[in-house]
Amino acid sequence: MSHFGVSPAAENAGSLRRRFRRSSVRRHITLALIASMAWLGFASTVEAQLRVATYNVAGLNGRQSSLRSAIVSLADDFAPDSGTIRAVDILILQEVDNNTSNTILGWMNADAPPGAHYTRATFTSDSNGTFENALIYNDATIVEDASGHKDISNHTGPRATDRWKLSVAGQFGGLLYVYGSHFKADTGSSNESKRESQANAIRNDADALGDGINIIYAGDFNLYSSGEPAYQRFFDPGPGRAVDPKFRNDFNSPIVHSQSPSDGTGGLVTGGMDDRFDFLLCTEELIDGLGIDYDAQTYRSFGNDGQHFNTAINDGFNSYFLADEQASKADALAKGSDHLPVVVDLLLDGDFFTQTVTTLKVGDIGLWSVAGAQPNKPVYFVYSLKGLGVFNVGSLNATLRLSSPKLAASRKAKSNGTASLQVSPPSNLRGSPIWFQGLERGETTDVVLRFVQ
């Protein structure tokens, strides 16, 4: 039994097709192949995604089973706008030590969805006990160059920043530096000065890398306002100049807050959701439309629905999550740590097997398309009305992330690796979620979740 609660089952594409023909679900969704796709403007180069998250785990002082559930649920999260669901590729942690970061690594591998396997990047200690930084990455998608790791401690703040040098696995190979930090806490000019010193040390190091470098500045910065010198230092001119693409200077909107979700469990900090402490800033190279790009619309404080200002994240209904899981997932965040994870998706230009599903409205025709498929080979369009799961398709040497999947259609990809279907949902599915996934021999796309409007 997987952590999704679905028993793996081996089933080939032929039996998927037979089950779809027998199923009454076929009456619920009308799907038709678009015969000509020249007008769609597809290209053979498409965008794949990586998922990056930063999480202050409070030294594992909360309920560890809840923290584990919160980390697991990151792999179930659907991104704003795109609806994409995928496993985390890079997780930057604060308030860990050697043992606790390895504990989290063990959880992630035990609970990993199909295709993901995790490795801890270079770990160093600067004698701050449980207040170290760590980075865990999916070694199916990310490679570390350990020679690029560095501790940055030439500042007046209490904790060193870690710098990791990463690249995207395979032929793409895009280079990415990640800085993981935990700045000085508390208000007052002395603490602000120490945070500024930490930010200054990071910018000096980043500027020394030279022009044209993809950088993510991640961590718990403990900033109380956009006017703090530490925050503004990131945006000073120079090769490492940062951008805050979605929420520049916004510290007050409830939707940006990441601290504190806690309901008082253990020794966690309480006080409700009222601070933007956790960040994923990036350099301008990550918004230039080339290579690796930061998808600003996907930036979010995981679990924050914007309706919990000054309250715990599990206080009442939390609309961030699906209705049937909101209580358990919000509870895990409230009891696992006194911070929320902050998450963003990155886009990669390259020849990747991907799918897109447009907005679905009753009475309208939506488009379900794949790109980057093997030219002139079969592509299977699969969906579920049940949710996520683990479903092995042995004859195609692939595993779907769907529960009780249904085969909508199988089509031969065009010479440019594209194929597409129309989707016209009827009125009895209004408000319902549908999970979509593309399948070909040896490979699947990420899952996309759409709600019928």
Secondary structure, DSSP 8 states (H G I E B T S, - for coil): --TTS----B--HHHHHHHHHH-GGGGT-EEEE-S--GGGT--S-EEEEEEEEEEE-GGG-S-HHHHHHHHHHGGG-B-TTT-EE---SEEEEEEE-HHHHHHHHHHHHHT--TT--EEE------S-TT-EEEEEEETTTEEE-GGG-EEE--SSSSS-EEEEEEEETTTT--EEEEEEEE---SSSHHHHHHHHHHHHHHHHHHHHT-SS--EEEEEE-----TT-HHHHHTTSSSTT-EE-TTTTT--SSGGG--B----S-TT---S-B-B--EEEEEEGGGGSSSSEEEEEEEEEETT--S--BTS-TTSS--TTS-TTTHHHHHHHHHHH-SS--EEEEEEEEES--EEEE--B-TTS-EEEEEES--TTSEEEEEEESS----EEEGGGTEEES-SS-EEEEEEE--TTS-EEEEEE--GGGTT-EEEEEEEETTEE--EEEEEB-
